[in-house]
Amino acid sequence: MPTLFDPISFGSIHAKNRVVMAPLTRARAGQDGVPTPIMAEYYTQRSNAGLIISEATGISRQGLGWINAPGIWTKEQIEGWKPVTQAVHAQGGKIVCQLWHMGRLVHSSVTGEQPVAPSPSTAPGGIHTYDGKKPYEESRALNVEEIQVIVEQYAQAARNAMEAGFDGVQIHAANGYLIDTFLRDGTNYRSDDYGGTVENRLRLLREVTESVVKAIGGEHVGVRLSPNGEVQGVIDSKPETVFVPAAKMLQELGIAWLELRESSPESTFAFDKPTEQPKLSPEIRKVFQRPLVLNQDYTAEEAKAAVSEGKADAISFGRRYISNPDLVHRLENDLPLQDDDMGTWYGAHLGAKGYTDYPTATS
Ligand SMILES: Cc1cc2nc3c(=O)[nH]c(=O)nc-3n(C[C@H](O)[C@H](O)[C@H](O)COP(=O)(O)O)c2cc1C
């Protein structure tokens, strides 16, 4: 069995090790969604990862409601990403762009329109806007013509990502955002072709994946799912009936790799409710034969064991990569890991603080 530090291919991406940087929204882009120069420094510091998954990146204004998060739908955004991808490549790293439509988890003051979802619903809690924190607003149901526009926007965003120099894309189908709200029966009450049966609830994921694969080739495409538990108010009553078929479908559609963010009763991830719903990765591994990346709450020991025991092909780290830019070096040498500071997770006003100023073990 391989170790966490052995190379692996994610489709066309030849990764030097199996330590993946999980997607992390850090909100250091401009209000126009254009990446800023400090983002190139931040990702370069972390280019020791076999693969970097970028922070979630909006495919359209409608789909991007997180303040100071980047986008990939305008010419300026594409140009803004180029120094990031070039800098990562110059260090021998690989980076894919996580394609994001936030669905109901936006605020109209940022997107300019009412949030959209499979069905009308309101997420619990609130969201940061440029005018302070506001409660979530009720979403409206997308019609079929609008869904087709969004499917094409994913494909165009994928083409844009390749133009910006990314090695591929990851379709964000996790964490309560648009695609996830279609997948789960807690937020999808539709009675047309996009709701009701499992096949219908998988339809948006199928169409988005098909269009992205057609646009840039399956060897450049990964998908992220969060099969179990409740995140940001989104839950399914029988996740195994949705997510195991979803993984099988993704295998058939020819994507190169799949990442699962799996929750547990001991979850320490801020957006999660700890859950008793079992992890589905053992079942998903049986139906998805290409590289499987597992995520959430992995310690160094657990990550090494999961890969060497064949439970996963790679492990992605989120919070550990925020505070340990040299994570691979630390894991390989059993060095202590630094803790992150939640107060500096997000915020263009913070600049380098909590972003590019975490020391390496040798600095
Ligand atoms: C500050 C922060 C930002 C995050 N942003 C994203 C994101 O943009 N896209 C995404 O899919 N997950 C996002 N996540 C979830 C992480 O990718 C990851 O699933 C989570 O942190 C659990 O992994 P960990 O235990 O290794 O931190 C974010 C998490 C944190 C802490």
The ligand as a MOL file (V3000), in Angstrom:
LIG
                    3D

  0  0  0     0  0            999 V3000
M  V30 BEGIN CTAB
M  V30 COUNTS 31 33 0 0 0
M  V30 BEGIN ATOM
M  V30 1 C -11.9970 29.0680 7.0130 0
M  V30 2 C -12.6330 27.9300 6.2680 0
M  V30 3 C -13.0560 28.1320 4.9620 0
M  V30 4 C -13.6120 27.0770 4.2360 0
M  V30 5 N -13.9580 27.2730 2.9210 0
M  V30 6 C -14.3910 26.2450 2.1670 0
M  V30 7 C -14.6140 26.4110 0.7770 0
M  V30 8 O -14.3880 27.4750 0.1960 0
M  V30 9 N -15.0750 25.3350 0.0910 0
M  V30 10 C -15.3310 24.1240 0.6970 0
M  V30 11 O -15.7480 23.1850 0.0220 0
M  V30 12 N -15.0780 23.9440 2.0090 0
M  V30 13 C -14.5970 24.9650 2.7470 0
M  V30 14 N -14.2800 24.7590 4.0540 0
M  V30 15 C -14.3100 23.3970 4.6130 0
M  V30 16 C -12.9090 22.7850 4.5320 0
M  V30 17 O -12.5410 22.5540 3.1690 0
M  V30 18 C -12.8540 21.4480 5.2780 0
M  V30 19 O -13.8210 20.5940 4.7430 0
M  V30 20 C -13.0860 21.6160 6.7790 0
M  V30 21 O -12.2600 22.6130 7.3140 0
M  V30 22 C -12.8230 20.2920 7.5150 0
M  V30 23 O -11.4980 19.8540 7.2620 0
M  V30 24 P -10.3570 20.0150 8.4080 0
M  V30 25 O -10.8330 19.2500 9.6030 0
M  V30 26 O -9.1030 19.4260 7.7940 0
M  V30 27 O -10.2250 21.4750 8.7050 0
M  V30 28 C -13.7670 25.8080 4.8220 0
M  V30 29 C -13.3440 25.6240 6.1440 0
M  V30 30 C -12.7710 26.6520 6.8650 0
M  V30 31 C -12.2770 26.4030 8.2570 0
M  V30 END ATOM
M  V30 BEGIN BOND
M  V30 1 1 1 2
M  V30 2 1 2 3
M  V30 3 2 2 30
M  V30 4 2 3 4
M  V30 5 1 4 5
M  V30 6 1 4 28
M  V30 7 2 5 6
M  V30 8 1 6 7
M  V30 9 1 6 13
M  V30 10 2 7 8
M  V30 11 1 7 9
M  V30 12 1 9 10
M  V30 13 2 10 11
M  V30 14 1 10 12
M  V30 15 2 12 13
M  V30 16 1 13 14
M  V30 17 1 14 15
M  V30 18 1 14 28
M  V30 19 1 15 16
M  V30 20 1 16 17
M  V30 21 1 16 18
M  V30 22 1 18 19
M  V30 23 1 18 20
M  V30 24 1 20 21
M  V30 25 1 20 22
M  V30 26 1 22 23
M  V30 27 1 23 24
M  V30 28 2 24 25
M  V30 29 1 24 26
M  V30 30 1 24 27
M  V30 31 2 28 29
M  V30 32 1 29 30
M  V30 33 1 30 31
M  V30 END BOND
M  V30 END CTAB
M  END
